Amino acid sequence: MKHTHKIITSLLLTMLCPAAMYAQDYMPADSIAEDVVDDQADMRQNPVIEGELIELPFSGHVPSFIYRTKNAITLNGEDFTPLYHKLNYPGSRVDILHIGDSHVQAEFSTQVTRDMLQFVYGDAGRGLVAPLKLASTNSPSDYKVESTSSWTAARAIKSSGDGDMGFNGLALRLRGSSGNLTFTTRDDEETFDPFAEITLFGKGKIEITSLTDHDGNPIPYEYASDNNTARITLGRSVNAATVRFSTIGGYVFYGAYLSGMRPGLTYSVIGNNGAAFSTYNSIGSFSSGISRLAPDLVIVALGTNEAFGRLDREALRASLQSMINNIRKDMPQVPIILVTPMECQRRSYTRRKGRRRAASYSVNANIAAYRSEIIAFGRRHHIAVYDLYEVAGGEGASSKWLDAGLMGKDRVHLTASGYRLQGMLLYEALMNLFEPKQ
């Protein structure tokens, strides 16, 4: 197993390619502009990831502007010993939780990281799945959460202070006294990801009335509920199941955990477009909710959206401390990895005499400032840090990713191929941590 990840990395590189080439010139800001307007907030909350993946060689290697020799996680004294023991103990299950923003919501990058890690350590199941499509936002491609019931959706990024908000930033309120949810995972020639247990996270009490497979055939099951969590153990493994239930007093659904009931690794993701540290810190159920996932490692990749506001180092430090406190409130020993955001660009419009002129782009300098704060925070509080900013190329990297077709035209999000490359780099960094070179 020691060197399996090298083989996987080589295989993935043959699938990476630039999705498109963007040759947009920089437009310098009007030197006598009266006002500069930043209007990228909607784009960050409703991103469009560009480019289709084409299975052609990516020049046979990672782009030269990537600092691959620095692709490692700085421990800062963080204790990973319990995680190491589980990774190397036969028959164990390791659960990783990755928290982020629009860079991870659709899972273009984390799906790569998950698949590669599960190739090495085994596939214990899909892990956390969220009703993103039912909430009218973009969702990953490797699972579906569907329903024919009527729901009212809320998202943390737009519903601050909602007492019923889920720990993952979503809430679906059922309209009526009965409902259904269908969960589907991949089942194709390349990937088979069945599940044998469904854990429903929500608010309110439900009674399961039936459980059926893709063809409508009954699935034997056992059911238990506790503290707004319903656990359904299936009598057989499936790739699709419809849960029908009734409720008295109402029900709010957050998401579900799909377990294969087998050893290996799960890689769960909580991602919300436009999210910042403060988004999760404001959710009352965040701490208790993530503790129910019982992760062995928590990865936190935030900071991009903060960088589009006013530079406030003190506020970022306070948000970081609140996030760490929330994670460790019920899990005091869980190791954490903070991920710095990579360089992106800010779009502005100049105005002169009331008329808006053409857009101009410039590097968002707040990213570098917040990157330094995250690194310093990790060092000061003995929390591990993965410096994606440096690995991606450091200062000036955004233009190189753009020219290579790895960053989208909005100059904040990556293309599909760019995210796949980012996911592979994170996999390599984690493997350098899990199986250090002798």
C-alpha positions as CSV (number, residue, x, y, z in Angstrom):
1,M,0.0,0.0,0.0
2,K,3.0,2.3,0.7
3,H,3.5,3.4,-2.9
4,T,0.1,2.8,-4.4
5,H,-0.7,6.5,-4.4
6,K,2.1,7.1,-7.0
7,I,0.4,4.8,-9.4
8,I,-3.0,6.6,-8.9
9,T,-1.4,10.0,-9.4
10,S,0.1,8.9,-12.7
11,L,-3.3,7.6,-13.8
12,L,-5.1,10.7,-12.9
13,L,-2.6,13.0,-14.8
14,T,-3.6,11.3,-18.0
15,M,-7.2,12.5,-17.4
16,L,-6.4,16.2,-16.7
17,C,-6.4,18.7,-19.5
18,P,-7.2,22.4,-19.9
19,A,-11.0,22.7,-20.4
20,A,-10.6,26.0,-22.3
21,M,-8.1,28.7,-22.9
22,Y,-9.0,32.2,-21.8
23,A,-7.0,35.0,-23.2
24,Q,-8.6,38.0,-21.5
25,D,-6.4,41.0,-21.3
26,Y,-6.1,43.0,-18.1
27,M,-8.0,46.3,-18.3
28,P,-6.3,48.9,-16.2
29,A,-8.6,50.9,-13.9
30,D,-9.4,54.5,-15.0
31,S,-6.8,56.6,-13.3
32,I,-9.3,59.3,-12.7
33,A,-12.2,57.1,-11.7
34,E,-14.6,58.6,-9.1
35,D,-15.7,55.2,-7.8
36,V,-14.9,51.5,-8.0
37,V,-17.6,48.9,-7.6
38,D,-17.1,45.2,-6.7
39,D,-20.0,43.1,-7.9
40,Q,-18.8,39.5,-7.5
41,A,-20.9,38.5,-4.6
42,D,-23.7,36.9,-6.6
43,M,-21.1,35.0,-8.7
44,R,-19.5,33.6,-5.6
45,Q,-22.9,32.5,-4.3
46,N,-24.1,31.1,-7.7
47,P,-20.9,29.9,-9.5
48,V,-20.8,28.3,-12.9
49,I,-17.9,25.9,-13.2
50,E,-16.6,26.0,-16.8
51,G,-15.4,23.3,-19.0
52,E,-16.0,19.6,-19.8
53,L,-13.3,17.1,-19.0
54,I,-11.5,15.6,-22.0
55,E,-9.5,12.5,-21.4
56,L,-6.3,13.6,-23.1
57,P,-2.8,13.7,-21.6
58,F,-2.0,16.8,-19.5
59,S,1.5,17.2,-21.0
60,G,2.4,14.1,-18.9
61,H,3.0,16.1,-15.8
62,V,1.7,18.7,-13.4
63,P,2.2,22.3,-14.8
64,S,5.6,23.8,-14.0
65,F,4.2,26.7,-12.0
66,I,2.9,24.3,-9.4
67,Y,5.3,24.0,-6.4
68,R,4.9,20.3,-6.1
69,T,8.0,19.9,-4.0
70,K,6.2,22.0,-1.4
71,N,3.0,20.0,-1.5
72,A,3.0,19.0,2.1
73,I,1.1,19.7,5.3
74,T,2.8,21.6,8.1
75,L,1.9,19.8,11.3
76,N,2.7,22.7,13.8
77,G,2.6,20.1,16.6
78,E,-0.9,18.8,15.8
79,D,-1.3,15.2,17.0
80,F,-2.2,12.8,14.2
81,T,-1.3,9.6,16.2
82,P,-4.8,8.3,16.6
83,L,-5.5,8.8,12.9
84,Y,-2.3,7.0,12.0
85,H,-3.3,4.0,14.1
86,K,-6.7,3.7,12.5
87,L,-5.3,4.1,9.0
88,N,-2.9,1.2,9.7
89,Y,-5.2,-1.1,11.6
90,P,-6.9,-3.8,9.5
91,G,-10.7,-3.7,9.5
92,S,-11.0,-0.1,10.8
93,R,-13.0,2.7,9.3
94,V,-11.6,6.2,8.9
95,D,-13.9,9.2,8.5
96,I,-12.6,12.5,7.0
97,L,-14.8,15.7,7.0
98,H,-13.9,18.6,4.6
99,I,-15.6,22.0,5.3
100,G,-15.5,24.7,2.7
101,D,-17.3,27.1,0.3
102,S,-18.1,27.1,-3.4
103,H,-14.7,25.6,-4.2
104,V,-16.0,22.3,-2.6
105,Q,-19.8,22.4,-2.8
106,A,-20.0,20.7,-6.2
107,E,-17.1,18.5,-5.3
108,F,-15.1,18.7,-8.5
109,S,-11.9,18.6,-6.4
110,T,-12.9,16.5,-3.4
111,Q,-14.4,13.8,-5.5
112,V,-10.9,13.2,-6.9
113,T,-9.4,13.3,-3.4
114,R,-12.0,10.8,-2.1
115,D,-11.7,8.4,-5.0
116,M,-7.9,8.3,-4.8
117,L,-7.8,7.8,-1.0
118,Q,-10.5,5.1,-1.2
119,F,-8.5,3.3,-3.8
120,V,-5.7,3.0,-1.3
121,Y,-7.6,2.5,2.0
122,G,-10.9,1.0,0.8
123,D,-14.3,2.4,0.2
124,A,-16.4,2.5,3.4
125,G,-19.2,4.4,1.8
126,R,-20.2,7.7,0.3
127,G,-20.5,9.5,3.6
128,L,-22.4,12.7,4.0
129,V,-24.9,13.6,1.2
130,A,-26.9,16.8,1.1
131,P,-30.2,17.8,-0.6
132,L,-28.5,20.6,-2.6
133,K,-30.5,20.1,-5.8
134,L,-33.7,20.2,-3.7
135,A,-32.5,23.5,-2.3
136,S,-32.1,24.8,-5.9
137,T,-28.3,25.0,-5.9
138,N,-25.5,23.0,-7.6
139,S,-24.7,19.5,-6.3
140,P,-22.0,16.8,-6.8
141,S,-22.5,14.4,-9.7
142,D,-21.7,11.1,-7.8
143,Y,-25.0,11.0,-5.8
144,K,-28.6,12.2,-5.9
145,V,-31.0,13.2,-3.2
146,E,-34.5,13.4,-4.7
147,S,-38.1,13.7,-3.5
148,T,-41.6,14.0,-4.8
149,S,-42.7,15.6,-1.6
150,S,-43.2,19.4,-1.1
151,W,-40.4,21.2,0.8
152,T,-39.5,24.7,1.6
153,A,-35.7,25.2,1.3
154,A,-33.4,27.5,3.3
155,R,-29.6,28.0,3.0
156,A,-27.4,29.4,5.7
157,I,-25.8,31.9,3.3
158,K,-29.2,33.5,2.8
159,S,-31.0,32.7,6.1
160,S,-28.8,34.0,8.9
161,G,-30.1,33.3,12.4
162,D,-32.5,30.5,11.3
163,G,-32.9,28.3,14.4
164,D,-33.8,25.3,12.3
165,M,-30.8,25.6,10.1
166,G,-28.9,22.4,9.6
167,F,-25.3,22.0,10.7
168,N,-24.3,21.6,7.0
169,G,-25.9,25.0,6.0
170,L,-29.1,23.5,4.6
171,A,-32.7,23.1,5.8
172,L,-35.7,21.5,4.0
173,R,-39.0,22.0,5.8
174,L,-41.5,19.3,4.9
175,R,-44.9,20.6,3.8
176,G,-47.4,18.1,5.2
177,S,-47.4,15.1,7.5
178,S,-45.8,12.6,5.1
179,G,-42.8,12.6,2.8
180,N,-40.2,10.7,0.9
181,L,-36.5,10.8,0.1
182,T,-34.6,8.9,-2.6
183,F,-30.9,8.4,-2.3
184,T,-28.8,7.1,-5.3
185,T,-25.1,6.5,-5.5
186,R,-22.9,5.6,-8.5
187,D,-23.4,2.3,-10.2
188,D,-21.5,2.1,-13.5
189,E,-18.7,0.3,-15.1
190,E,-16.1,2.3,-13.3
191,T,-17.6,2.9,-9.9
192,F,-19.8,0.8,-7.6
193,D,-20.6,2.5,-4.3
194,P,-23.5,0.7,-2.6
195,F,-24.7,1.6,0.9
196,A,-26.3,-0.6,3.6
197,E,-27.1,2.1,6.2
198,I,-28.8,5.5,5.9
199,T,-28.6,8.0,8.8
200,L,-31.0,10.9,8.4
201,F,-30.1,14.2,10.1
202,G,-32.9,16.6,10.7
203,K,-35.2,18.2,13.3
204,G,-38.4,16.5,14.4
205,K,-39.6,12.9,14.9
206,I,-40.4,10.7,11.9
207,E,-41.7,7.2,11.6
208,I,-40.5,5.1,8.6
209,T,-43.4,3.6,6.7
210,S,-41.6,1.8,3.9
211,L,-38.2,1.3,2.2
212,T,-37.9,0.3,-1.4
213,D,-35.2,-0.1,-4.0
214,H,-34.8,1.4,-7.5
215,D,-37.4,-1.1,-8.9
216,G,-39.9,-0.5,-6.1
217,N,-39.1,-3.8,-4.3
218,P,-39.3,-3.7,-0.5
219,I,-36.0,-3.6,1.3
220,P,-35.9,-5.2,4.8
221,Y,-34.7,-2.8,7.4
222,E,-34.3,-2.0,11.1
223,Y,-34.9,1.5,12.3
224,A,-33.9,3.5,15.4
225,S,-34.1,7.2,16.2
226,D,-32.4,9.4,18.8
227,N,-31.8,13.1,19.2
228,N,-33.2,14.1,15.8
229,T,-31.2,11.4,14.1
230,A,-32.8,8.4,12.4
231,R,-30.7,5.4,11.6
232,I,-32.0,2.9,9.0
233,T,-30.1,-0.4,8.7
234,L,-30.8,-2.1,5.4
235,G,-31.2,-5.9,5.0
236,R,-29.0,-5.7,1.9
237,S,-26.7,-3.3,0.1
238,V,-28.2,-1.1,-2.7
239,N,-27.3,1.8,-4.8
240,A,-30.7,3.4,-4.6
241,A,-33.3,3.5,-1.9
242,T,-36.5,5.4,-1.3
243,V,-37.5,6.2,2.3
244,R,-41.1,7.0,3.0
245,F,-42.1,8.4,6.4
246,S,-44.7,10.2,8.4
247,T,-44.3,12.9,11.0
248,I,-46.3,14.6,13.7
249,G,-45.3,18.1,14.5
250,G,-43.3,18.8,11.4
251,Y,-39.9,17.7,10.1
252,V,-36.8,19.6,8.8
253,F,-34.3,17.6,6.8
254,Y,-30.6,18.5,6.7
255,G,-28.8,15.6,5.0
256,A,-27.9,11.9,5.3
257,Y,-24.9,9.7,5.9
258,L,-24.6,6.7,3.6
259,S,-22.5,3.9,5.0
260,G,-21.4,0.8,3.3
261,M,-21.1,-1.0,6.6
262,R,-17.6,-2.1,5.7
263,P,-14.0,-1.1,6.6
264,G,-12.2,1.6,4.7
265,L,-12.4,5.3,4.4
266,T,-15.2,7.9,4.0
267,Y,-14.7,11.5,2.9
268,S,-17.6,13.7,3.7
269,V,-17.9,17.3,2.5
270,I,-19.9,20.3,3.8
271,G,-19.7,23.0,1.2
272,N,-21.8,26.2,0.7
273,N,-21.5,28.7,-2.1
274,G,-20.5,32.1,-0.6
275,A,-19.6,30.6,2.8
276,A,-17.2,32.2,5.2
277,F,-16.0,31.1,8.6
278,S,-18.7,33.2,10.1
279,T,-21.4,31.3,8.1
280,Y,-20.7,28.1,10.0
281,N,-20.0,29.8,13.3
282,S,-23.5,31.4,13.2
283,I,-25.2,28.0,12.9
284,G,-26.4,26.9,16.3
285,S,-26.3,23.2,15.5
286,F,-22.9,23.2,13.7
287,S,-20.8,21.9,16.6
288,S,-23.2,19.1,17.7
289,G,-24.0,18.2,14.1
290,I,-20.5,17.6,12.9
291,S,-19.7,15.6,16.1
292,R,-22.5,13.2,15.1
293,L,-20.3,12.4,12.0
294,A,-17.5,11.4,14.4
295,P,-14.7,12.5,12.0
296,D,-11.1,11.3,12.6
297,L,-9.8,14.4,10.7
298,V,-11.4,17.7,9.9
299,I,-10.2,19.8,6.9
300,V,-11.3,23.5,6.8
301,A,-10.8,25.3,3.5
302,L,-12.3,28.8,3.8
303,G,-11.1,32.4,3.4
304,T,-11.9,33.3,-0.2
305,N,-15.2,35.0,0.5
306,E,-13.8,37.0,3.5
307,A,-11.2,38.3,1.1
308,F,-13.8,40.1,-1.0
309,G,-14.8,42.3,2.0
310,R,-12.8,44.9,3.9
311,L,-9.5,43.6,5.1
312,D,-9.9,42.9,8.8
313,R,-7.2,40.7,10.2
314,E,-8.6,40.8,13.7
315,A,-12.0,39.7,12.6
316,L,-10.5,36.8,10.7
317,R,-8.5,35.7,13.7
318,A,-11.7,35.8,15.8
319,S,-13.6,33.8,13.2
320,L,-10.8,31.2,13.0
321,Q,-10.8,30.8,16.8
322,S,-14.6,30.4,16.9
323,M,-14.4,27.8,14.1
324,I,-11.8,25.8,16.1
325,N,-13.8,26.1,19.3
326,N,-16.9,24.9,17.5
327,I,-15.2,21.9,16.0
328,R,-13.5,20.8,19.2
329,K,-16.4,21.6,21.6
330,D,-17.5,17.9,21.4
331,M,-14.4,16.5,19.8
332,P,-11.5,18.0,21.8
333,Q,-8.9,15.6,20.3
334,V,-9.8,15.6,16.6
335,P,-6.9,16.8,14.4
336,I,-7.6,19.8,12.1
337,I,-6.0,20.9,8.9
338,L,-6.5,24.6,7.8
339,V,-6.2,25.2,4.1
340,T,-5.2,28.6,2.8
341,P,-7.1,30.0,-0.2
342,M,-5.2,30.2,-3.5
343,E,-4.8,33.5,-5.3
344,C,-7.8,34.9,-7.2
345,Q,-8.7,38.2,-8.8
346,R,-11.1,40.9,-8.0
347,R,-13.4,42.4,-10.7
348,S,-14.2,46.1,-10.5
349,Y,-16.0,48.6,-12.6
350,T,-14.9,52.2,-12.8
351,R,-17.3,55.1,-12.8
352,R,-16.8,58.6,-14.1
353,K,-19.5,61.2,-14.0
354,G,-22.1,58.6,-13.2
355,R,-21.3,56.3,-16.1
356,R,-20.0,52.8,-15.6
357,R,-17.0,51.9,-17.7
358,A,-15.5,48.5,-18.6
359,A,-14.5,45.9,-16.1
360,S,-11.0,45.6,-14.9
361,Y,-9.3,42.7,-13.0
362,S,-6.6,42.8,-10.4
363,V,-5.2,40.3,-7.9
364,N,-7.2,40.3,-4.7
365,A,-4.5,41.3,-2.3
366,N,-6.6,40.3,0.7
367,I,-6.0,36.7,-0.2
368,A,-2.3,36.9,0.5
369,A,-3.0,38.8,3.8
370,Y,-5.5,36.2,5.0
371,R,-3.2,33.4,3.9
372,S,-0.5,34.8,6.2
373,E,-3.0,35.1,9.1
374,I,-4.1,31.4,8.6
375,I,-0.5,30.2,8.6
376,A,0.3,32.3,11.7
377,F,-2.8,31.1,13.5
378,G,-2.0,27.5,12.8
379,R,1.6,27.9,14.1
380,R,0.4,29.8,17.2
381,H,-2.3,27.3,18.1
382,H,-0.6,24.1,17.0
383,I,-3.0,23.4,14.2
384,A,-1.8,21.8,10.9
385,V,-1.9,24.0,7.8
386,Y,-1.9,23.1,4.1
387,D,-0.7,26.1,2.2
388,L,-2.5,25.7,-1.0
389,Y,-1.7,29.3,-1.9
390,E,2.0,28.5,-2.2
391,V,1.5,25.0,-3.7
392,A,-0.7,26.5,-6.5
393,G,2.1,28.9,-7.5
394,G,2.1,31.7,-4.9
395,E,2.0,35.3,-6.0
396,G,0.9,35.6,-9.6
397,A,-0.5,32.1,-9.8
398,S,-4.0,33.2,-10.8
399,S,-2.8,34.5,-14.2
400,K,-1.0,31.2,-14.8
401,W,-4.0,29.1,-13.9
402,L,-6.1,31.3,-16.2
403,D,-3.7,31.0,-19.1
404,A,-3.6,27.2,-18.7
405,G,-7.4,26.9,-18.8
406,L,-7.4,25.9,-15.1
407,M,-9.2,29.0,-13.8
408,G,-12.6,30.1,-15.0
409,K,-13.4,33.4,-16.6
410,D,-14.7,34.8,-13.3
411,R,-11.1,34.5,-12.1
412,V,-12.3,33.2,-8.7
413,H,-13.4,29.6,-9.4
414,L,-11.4,27.0,-11.3
415,T,-12.5,25.1,-14.3
416,A,-13.5,21.4,-13.9
417,S,-9.9,20.4,-14.9
418,G,-8.5,22.9,-12.5
419,Y,-10.4,21.5,-9.6
420,R,-9.4,18.0,-10.5
421,L,-5.8,19.0,-10.4
422,Q,-6.4,20.7,-7.0
423,G,-8.0,17.5,-5.7
424,M,-5.1,15.4,-6.8
425,L,-2.6,17.8,-5.1
426,L,-4.6,17.6,-1.8
427,Y,-4.5,13.8,-2.2
428,E,-0.7,13.8,-2.6
429,A,-0.3,16.1,0.4
430,L,-2.5,13.9,2.6
431,M,-0.6,10.8,1.5
432,N,2.7,12.5,2.4
433,L,1.1,13.0,5.8
434,F,-0.4,9.5,6.1
435,E,2.6,7.6,4.7
436,P,5.7,9.8,5.0
437,K,8.7,8.9,3.0
438,Q,11.3,6.9,4.9
